[in-house]
Every structure is written in C-alpha cells, then in structure tokens.
C-alpha cells in the first residue's frame, strides 16, 4: 500500500472521528430538544461514528490487500469468461457513474434540507450541530455502494457463466438426442442372431413366412439402433468449473472485506429506520408536541430520511438475492446437462464434479457470519420494526 494512500486514509479517519465526537457532544448538551430526540440522535451518531471509524481503519490495515486480491480474481475471470470485455467495462463504468452522481446528489439535497429545517425550527440550534453529523454518513453510504457494486459485478459474471452453460445445452437440445430406434438392419451390417424358443437362427436362415422374429425386450432395439456419436465437452466444463471456483473465492473475499462493516451498518440503519418512523408517527398522531407550522416540514424531512435508510437496506439485500438466484440457475443447468446422452464419459465425470462443487461450495453473503444477506433479512427487519412501532404506539397512548 502506498504511503500517500495511508496518509490520506489517516487524514479522513481523523476528520471523521473529530466531527463525530463533536456531533455526539452537541447532541448531549442541546437543551431545547425533546429527550426522545436527544437519545435517538445520540444513539444514531455514536453507532454510526463507530461504523465509519471501523470502515476507515479496516481499509488502512486489511482491506487494501483484500481489494487487490478481488481485482486480480476479477481480471482472471474476465479473461476466460467475457466475450466483449470492453463493452462490459464501459457499461459498468456508466452504471457506477450514474449511481454515484444520483445517490450523492440526493444526499447533498437531503443534508441541505435537514440543516434548513432544523435551524429554522430551533432558534438556538447552530448549523454545526447538524453538519458535524454528516461526514460519517457519507463514509457509511460509500461502504454500502462499494459492496452493492461488487456483488452486482459478481452477479453479472455468474450470469455470463450461465450463458455459456445454456449455450452448450441449447446446442444439444436443437440437434436432438441422435438415437434412432429401428428393427431394419442394413445388408452391410453384421447379422444379428435371433433367438426363437431354444434355438438360435441367423437372419439369412429365417425363411419368409416360416419363422417370424418377435421382439420381447427393448434391448433388441438398442442392438439394432444406429450408434450415436459421443461428443466431448470436457475442456469447456472444466474451465467453467475453474471460473466458478474463482467466483466463490471472490465471494469469500467480499464477505471478509465488508462483513463487520455491514453488520454495524445494518444495526445503525435499523435503529435509524425505527426511530424515524416512530418520530413521524408520533408527530402525526400528536403524541410528541411539535409546532403546527413545523409539522409539514418535519414529516417531509423524516420521509426523506426514511427513503435513504430504505435504499441502504435494499442495496445490501437485493444484489445478494439476485446473485443467489444466479447460483441456483447454475445448479439447474448442470443438472440438465447431466441428462444429455451424447456426452462422453469424461464430460459426464466433469459434470458430476461440477454438481458436487455446487453442493460443497455454496455462494452466500453474510454480515460477519451472523446474518444471511437476502430478502428474508429485509422482511425480518420490516417485521421487527413494525412490531416495535405497534407496541410503542400502544404504550404511549
């Protein structure tokens, strides 16, 4: 790791730590806010600051090496998998650029609106109270975007691998099985003995109308059928197995790089989502006392924050679910290829090894091993937040 990058990371770390500490202190000494708001802000700022501090510290110590390994693995996979890498890289760059511009434009507008609403509502509230809490949020959203983009990149490579498997399968489905069932032997083929009772006759010895062969078993058809040509796809399947193994290694590196950060991020986002929903409902139901002219601005601000929290949850879970679906598609395609009869023994052996590989090296994304990242986690968070809100509303009433 270069010295300039280390110095830059340390500078960012010191800046985020200082601003986060100032933000926490500002929330503790603020006299005019409600106790609920102070506790909520203190908790969110503290956990969010810890998460941002952890992200930057890990990028300095561990994640630099892991990131280089991820890049080298991706380059290796792309060389063996992508047909048009230049077009793929161009599309990826455009998507990432649009994503970053859109997300950070929304974040900038949200921060500006947040500062304007609170400074107008509270006469003695300084802008520093709000601005000091923004740097660690920028770091946290950057971590989510990095994870999201890497998982989407992994999903696109899995999709390309499935396209290769589908191409092999489609070729054999269009050409048919190549098996012809017939009981008419050519005159050039060797005579096949026919058993009638306890005697064995040759075809030339059977006179018309005297002895009629009776086929009692499908084996006779198998002996009379035109032999089909066995086709080898061993090298193709073996190369795809190696590519899948490299993709699994990338999956492991992504989990080790972002696991702890995502665990903290999910905790922070869940707390923020719950508290923002509670404050919004408490304001609309008049459980919390808010000035009438401030209700509309406060509600719209909370909804804007809710959109940002929801975006982070979906950005973490949706790409992981999509990548998991591609792995399931890979397993289905391998099983379909195992049913093709025209493959030779070496190809069938490779397919069986591929099937075992899919069972033993299952690709999944976790938050430091504690939580599986997919739609089930998203539904669990929604259910937990809803349950808490129902109980909290009843308790306040």
HELIX and SHEET records of a PDB file:
HELIX    1   1 UNK A    3  UNK A   29  1                                  27    
HELIX    2   2 UNK A   35  UNK A   61  1                                  27    
HELIX    3   3 UNK A   63  UNK A   81  1                                  19    
HELIX    4   4 UNK A   85  UNK A  121  1                                  37    
HELIX    5   5 UNK A  127  UNK A  131  1                                   5    
HELIX    6   6 UNK A  135  UNK A  175  1                                  41    
HELIX    7   7 UNK A  203  UNK A  205  5                                   3    
HELIX    8   8 UNK A  218  UNK A  224  1                                   7    
HELIX    9   9 UNK A  234  UNK A  284  1                                  51    
HELIX   10  10 UNK A  292  UNK A  338  1                                  47    
HELIX   11  11 UNK A  345  UNK A  360  1                                  16    
HELIX   12  12 UNK A  375  UNK A  396  1                                  22    
SHEET    1   A 2 UNK A 194  UNK A 196  0                                        
SHEET    2   A 2 UNK A 199  UNK A 201 -1                                        
SHEET    1   B 2 UNK A 366  UNK A 367  0                                        
SHEET    2   B 2 UNK A 371  UNK A 372 -1                                        
END                                                                             
